[in-house]
């Protein structure tokens, strides 16, 4: 497979990645500010939802790092050939 074919495969794979809206962003935007910071009492009231949003963000970040690492390996492999 040629380099341009590899690039096309990667681009097509990236185009199929669904748009993601992380809940942590929505929560941060929905919690009121108090003295220039997020309202900690409100955050405490929704702590289970916050924990779930944090877990979601960590998972998304982890998968993103795995994808980046995979792409780096593809580039390194091409350079060795």
C-alpha distance (Angstrom), angle and dihedral (degrees) to the residues before:
residue distance angle dihedral
X1 . . .
X2 3.79 . .
X3 3.80 125.0 .
X4 3.80 91.6 -108.8
X5 3.81 90.0 53.2
X6 3.81 90.5 51.8
X7 3.79 90.4 49.5
X8 3.79 91.2 49.0
X9 3.82 90.8 50.8
X10 3.81 91.5 51.3
X11 3.80 92.9 47.1
X12 3.81 91.5 48.7
X13 3.81 90.9 48.9
X14 3.81 91.2 50.5
X15 3.81 91.1 49.5
X16 3.82 88.9 57.8
X17 3.80 93.2 56.2
X18 3.80 105.7 109.3
X19 3.78 120.7 -121.5
X20 3.79 109.8 -99.9
X21 3.76 128.5 -152.3
X22 3.78 108.2 -166.8
X23 3.79 115.3 -140.9
X24 3.81 91.1 -141.2
X25 3.82 89.3 67.8
X26 3.79 92.2 48.4
X27 3.81 91.0 49.0
X28 3.80 93.4 48.2
X29 3.80 89.2 51.8
X30 3.81 93.5 47.0
X31 3.81 99.3 48.1
X32 3.79 112.0 88.9
X33 3.79 122.0 -119.6
X34 3.79 120.4 -115.6
X35 3.82 119.9 -171.1
X36 3.81 90.8 -14.7
X37 3.82 94.6 -52.0
X38 3.77 136.0 84.7
X39 3.80 112.1 -78.7
X40 3.81 101.8 -99.9
X41 3.80 92.7 -164.1
X42 3.80 90.5 57.1
X43 3.81 89.9 46.8
X44 3.80 89.6 51.8
X45 3.81 89.4 52.4
X46 3.81 91.0 56.0
X47 3.82 97.4 34.9
X48 3.85 96.0 131.9
X49 3.81 90.0 53.6
X50 3.81 90.8 46.5
X51 3.82 90.7 51.1
X52 3.79 91.0 50.6
X53 3.80 91.3 48.3
X54 3.81 90.7 50.3
X55 3.79 91.1 50.4
X56 3.81 90.1 49.3
X57 3.81 91.8 50.5
X58 3.82 91.8 48.0
X59 3.80 91.0 50.2
X60 3.79 92.1 48.3
X61 3.79 90.8 48.1
X62 3.78 91.7 48.2
X63 3.79 92.2 51.0
X64 3.80 90.1 47.3
X65 3.81 90.7 53.4
X66 3.80 90.2 48.9
X67 3.80 90.4 52.4
X68 3.80 91.8 48.8
X69 3.81 90.9 48.8
X70 3.81 90.5 50.6
X71 3.80 91.2 50.7
X72 3.81 90.8 49.4
X73 3.79 89.9 53.9
X74 3.79 91.1 51.1
X75 3.80 90.9 53.2
X76 3.81 91.6 47.5
X77 3.77 91.3 49.5
X78 3.83 91.1 52.1
X79 3.80 91.6 50.4
X80 3.82 91.6 53.2
X81 3.80 94.1 53.3
